[in-house]
């Protein structure tokens, strides 16, 4: 998943657990967004080292 910073920030803001305290689905989506972002950053770091 290739996420740009603006898209990432808007999704994180929309699904952040502090902004949706009683919505467990938004917490799951928030975790998936963070995992995808972390994977994308790792992939970009590997590309830049080659």
Backbone as CSV, one residue per row, in Angstrom:
resi,resn,N_x,N_y,N_z,CA_x,CA_y,CA_z,C_x,C_y,C_z
1,UNK,0.849,-1.174,0.000,0.000,0.000,0.000,0.893,1.234,0.000
2,UNK,0.750,2.058,-0.967,1.556,3.256,-1.078,0.722,4.455,-0.623
3,UNK,1.074,4.994,0.532,0.309,6.078,1.125,1.141,7.344,1.129
4,UNK,0.562,8.448,0.663,1.267,9.716,0.777,0.974,10.316,2.157
5,UNK,1.753,11.305,2.543,1.626,11.863,3.888,0.258,12.479,4.143
6,UNK,-0.265,13.196,3.160,-1.547,13.856,3.337,-2.670,12.830,3.533
7,UNK,-2.653,11.780,2.716,-3.658,10.731,2.840,-3.537,9.988,4.153
8,UNK,-2.306,9.707,4.552,-2.068,9.016,5.818,-2.613,9.833,6.983
9,UNK,-2.297,11.118,6.992,-2.739,11.971,8.100,-4.253,12.087,8.172
10,UNK,-4.896,12.168,7.019,-6.356,12.287,7.034,-7.007,10.988,7.521
11,UNK,-6.460,9.840,7.109,-7.000,8.563,7.576,-6.760,8.362,9.069
12,UNK,-5.576,8.725,9.531,-5.260,8.570,10.954,-6.182,9.455,11.778
13,UNK,-6.394,10.659,11.308,-7.276,11.588,12.030,-8.710,11.041,12.077
14,UNK,-9.155,10.461,10.982,-10.529,9.955,10.900,-10.753,8.758,11.821
15,UNK,-9.759,7.871,11.914,-9.940,6.622,12.655,-9.193,6.562,13.984
16,UNK,-8.667,7.669,14.468,-7.882,7.660,15.703,-8.758,7.255,16.892
17,UNK,-8.259,6.343,17.737,-9.051,5.861,18.879,-9.447,6.966,19.866
18,UNK,-8.636,7.993,20.010,-8.995,9.080,20.925,-10.178,9.891,20.410
19,UNK,-10.346,9.938,19.099,-11.466,10.670,18.515,-12.714,9.804,18.371
20,UNK,-12.543,8.482,18.457,-13.650,7.519,18.361,-13.548,6.523,19.514
21,UNK,-13.773,6.971,20.747,-13.500,6.108,21.903,-14.370,4.855,21.998
22,UNK,-15.581,4.884,21.483,-16.482,3.732,21.620,-16.599,2.897,20.360
23,UNK,-15.832,3.219,19.343,-15.914,2.512,18.071,-14.719,1.571,17.928
24,UNK,-14.952,0.284,18.135,-13.863,-0.703,18.081,-13.400,-0.956,16.648
25,UNK,-14.293,-0.795,15.690,-13.916,-0.980,14.287,-12.901,0.079,13.849
26,UNK,-13.089,1.303,14.307,-12.144,2.364,13.926,-10.769,2.080,14.513
27,UNK,-10.717,1.456,15.679,-9.433,1.091,16.274,-8.714,0.051,15.418
28,UNK,-9.447,-0.910,14.895,-8.858,-1.927,14.023,-8.337,-1.300,12.728
29,UNK,-9.130,-0.402,12.158,-8.721,0.266,10.922,-7.484,1.122,11.187
30,UNK,-7.463,1.804,12.314,-6.316,2.628,12.697,-5.045,1.782,12.770
31,UNK,-5.122,0.616,13.368,-3.965,-0.277,13.457,-3.528,-0.742,12.071
32,UNK,-4.467,-1.049,11.200,-4.129,-1.481,9.842,-3.450,-0.361,9.067
33,UNK,-3.912,0.859,9.248,-3.301,2.008,8.579,-1.860,2.170,9.041
34,UNK,-1.636,2.063,10.343,-0.282,2.208,10.872,0.635,1.090,10.402
35,UNK,0.136,-0.135,10.348,0.946,-1.258,9.858,1.311,-1.060,8.390
36,UNK,0.353,-0.622,7.595,0.616,-0.396,6.168,1.631,0.721,5.979
37,UNK,1.515,1.752,6.769,2.456,2.867,6.682,3.858,2.431,7.082
38,UNK,3.942,1.632,8.133,5.248,1.140,8.588,5.889,0.245,7.527
39,UNK,5.104,-0.627,6.922,5.610,-1.490,5.856,6.098,-0.665,4.670
40,UNK,5.346,0.378,4.341,5.721,1.248,3.229,7.037,1.969,3.527
41,UNK,7.187,2.450,4.757,8.439,3.127,5.130,9.623,2.173,5.083
42,UNK,9.421,0.942,5.547,10.501,-0.048,5.505,10.896,-0.347,4.057
43,UNK,9.914,-0.479,3.199,10.167,-0.761,1.785,10.942,0.385,1.138
44,UNK,10.568,1.615,1.445,11.261,2.770,0.894,12.687,2.852,1.412
45,UNK,12.905,2.511,2.678,14.262,2.536,3.235,15.141,1.490,2.561
46,UNK,14.598,0.319,2.280,15.355,-0.726,1.605,15.740,-0.282,0.189
47,UNK,14.828,0.399,-0.489,15.102,0.874,-1.841,16.210,1.915,-1.838
48,UNK,16.192,2.800,-0.854,17.181,3.880,-0.821,18.571,3.366,-0.456
49,UNK,18.668,2.236,0.232,19.965,1.680,0.618,20.650,0.935,-0.511
50,UNK,19.890,0.506,-1.501,20.462,-0.257,-2.613,21.244,0.573,-3.563
